[in-house]
Amino acid sequence: MELFKTYPFEFDDEKYEVRIYHNDKLINVAVFKENHPATGIRHQIQIPEGMEIEKILNSDSMNHFIELSKKEISDNLWYNLAS
């Protein structure tokens, strides 16, 4: 998958990145810390045939997945699921 964009952010003095990867059929949104996945949570969007991926990647709707990913870190969602 190709890296489209990264969105750095901090939580509890730790540095994270929301990364958006894609190929011609899928978009993945995941949080990374120190160049490794920060959690086991990933948001995956399947691209319907004939839909322009660039249009989706550049849409305001992608902000929803970015903010959701950040909130999962601030809410300690992965820690709560794994414990």
C-alpha positions in Angstrom: 0.0 0.0 0.0 1.1 3.5 -0.7 1.3 6.1 2.0 -1.0 9.0 1.2 -0.6 11.3 4.2 0.4 11.5 7.9 -1.2 13.5 10.6 1.1 13.9 13.7 -0.5 14.5 17.1 0.5 14.2 20.8 -1.3 12.6 23.7 0.1 12.4 27.2 3.4 13.7 26.0 3.7 10.9 23.5 4.0 11.4 19.8 1.7 9.6 17.4 0.8 9.7 13.7 -2.4 8.9 12.0 -1.4 7.4 8.7 -3.5 6.9 5.6 -2.4 4.2 3.2 -4.2 3.1 0.0 -4.1 1.0 -3.1 -6.6 1.0 -5.9 -9.2 -1.0 -3.9 -8.6 -0.1 -0.2 -7.9 2.8 2.1 -6.5 2.1 5.6 -6.3 4.5 8.4 -4.2 3.6 11.5 -2.3 5.2 14.3 1.5 4.7 14.6 3.9 5.4 17.4 7.6 5.3 16.9 7.1 3.9 13.4 5.0 0.9 14.6 1.3 0.4 14.9 0.1 2.0 18.2 -2.9 -0.4 18.4 -4.5 -3.3 16.7 -7.3 -1.0 15.4 -7.4 0.0 11.8 -10.2 1.6 9.7 -10.5 0.1 6.3 -12.6 1.6 3.4 -13.3 -0.5 0.4 -13.4 1.4 -2.8 -16.3 0.5 -5.1 -15.3 -0.1 -8.7 -15.5 3.0 -10.8 -15.1 5.4 -7.8 -12.2 7.8 -7.9 -9.9 7.1 -5.0 -8.3 10.6 -5.1 -11.8 12.1 -4.6 -12.3 10.0 -1.5 -8.8 10.6 -0.1 -9.3 14.4 -0.5 -12.8 14.5 0.8 -13.8 16.1 4.1 -15.2 12.7 5.2 -11.7 11.4 5.7 -11.4 13.8 8.7 -14.0 11.6 10.5 -11.6 8.6 10.4 -8.6 10.8 11.4 -10.4 12.2 14.4 -11.8 8.8 15.3 -8.3 7.3 15.3 -7.0 10.1 17.6 -10.0 9.6 19.9 -9.2 5.9 20.2 -5.8 6.8 21.6 -7.1 9.4 24.0 -9.8 7.1 25.2 -7.4 4.2 25.6 -9.7 2.0 23.6 -7.1 -0.6 22.6 -5.9 -0.9 26.2 -9.5 -1.4 27.4 -10.2 -4.0 24.7 -7.0 -5.9 25.4 -7.3 -6.1 29.2 
